[in-house]
């Protein structure tokens, strides 16, 4: 059974591959780079990687949280 992290990683790898093939707009290059960083971080540290979105679905933060949903570290945060 795939974990959520596996599903996200798979989707981001597909995006990265499409970017390489120029099937995706260049502005998504940052997303592909962030995906690689997130995968590396997610596999290396304890806790769960959590992507937080606002009401419109825009990603506002990527954090590492423990089982009680306390933030252990901030991996990425959107600019205000």
C-alpha positions as CSV (number, residue, x, y, z in Angstrom):
1,X,0.0,0.0,0.0
2,X,1.3,3.4,-1.0
3,X,1.7,6.0,1.8
4,X,0.7,9.6,1.2
5,X,4.4,10.5,0.9
6,X,4.9,7.9,-1.8
7,X,1.9,9.3,-3.8
8,X,3.2,12.8,-3.5
9,X,6.7,11.7,-4.5
10,X,5.3,9.8,-7.5
11,X,3.3,12.9,-8.6
12,X,6.3,15.2,-8.3
13,X,8.6,12.9,-10.2
14,X,6.0,12.8,-13.0
15,X,5.9,16.6,-13.0
16,X,9.7,16.7,-13.0
17,X,9.9,14.3,-16.0
18,X,7.3,16.4,-17.9
19,X,9.3,19.5,-17.1
20,X,12.5,17.8,-18.5
21,X,10.5,16.9,-21.7
22,X,9.3,20.6,-21.8
23,X,5.7,19.4,-21.5
24,X,5.2,21.8,-18.5
25,X,5.7,25.5,-18.3
26,X,9.1,26.7,-17.1
27,X,7.7,28.3,-14.0
28,X,7.2,24.8,-12.6
29,X,11.0,24.3,-12.4
30,X,10.9,25.6,-8.9
31,X,8.3,23.0,-8.0
32,X,10.5,20.2,-9.4
33,X,13.5,21.4,-7.3
34,X,11.4,21.7,-4.2
35,X,10.1,18.2,-4.8
36,X,13.6,16.7,-4.9
37,X,14.4,18.6,-1.6
38,X,11.2,17.4,0.1
39,X,11.8,13.8,-0.9
40,X,15.3,13.9,0.5
41,X,14.1,15.6,3.8
42,X,11.1,13.3,4.1
43,X,13.2,10.2,4.0
44,X,15.8,11.4,6.4
45,X,14.1,12.8,9.5
46,X,11.5,11.6,12.0
47,X,7.9,12.7,11.8
48,X,5.5,13.2,9.0
49,X,5.8,15.7,6.2
50,X,2.6,17.7,6.1
51,X,1.6,20.0,3.2
52,X,-0.7,22.8,4.4
53,X,-3.0,24.7,1.9
54,X,-5.2,27.7,2.2
55,X,-9.0,27.7,1.3
56,X,-8.2,28.2,-2.4
57,X,-5.8,25.1,-2.4
58,X,-2.6,27.2,-2.6
59,X,0.3,25.6,-0.7
60,X,1.3,27.8,2.2
61,X,3.6,25.6,4.1
62,X,5.4,22.3,4.3
63,X,6.2,21.1,7.8
64,X,7.4,18.1,9.7
65,X,5.0,17.1,12.4
66,X,4.8,14.5,15.2
67,X,1.8,12.2,15.8
68,X,0.2,14.8,17.9
69,X,0.3,17.3,15.0
70,X,2.9,19.5,16.7
71,X,5.3,21.2,14.2
72,X,8.8,19.8,14.6
73,X,10.3,21.9,11.8
74,X,9.3,24.1,8.9
75,X,10.6,22.8,5.6
76,X,9.1,25.5,3.4
77,X,6.8,28.4,3.9
78,X,5.2,30.7,1.3
79,X,6.2,34.3,1.1
80,X,3.6,36.6,2.6
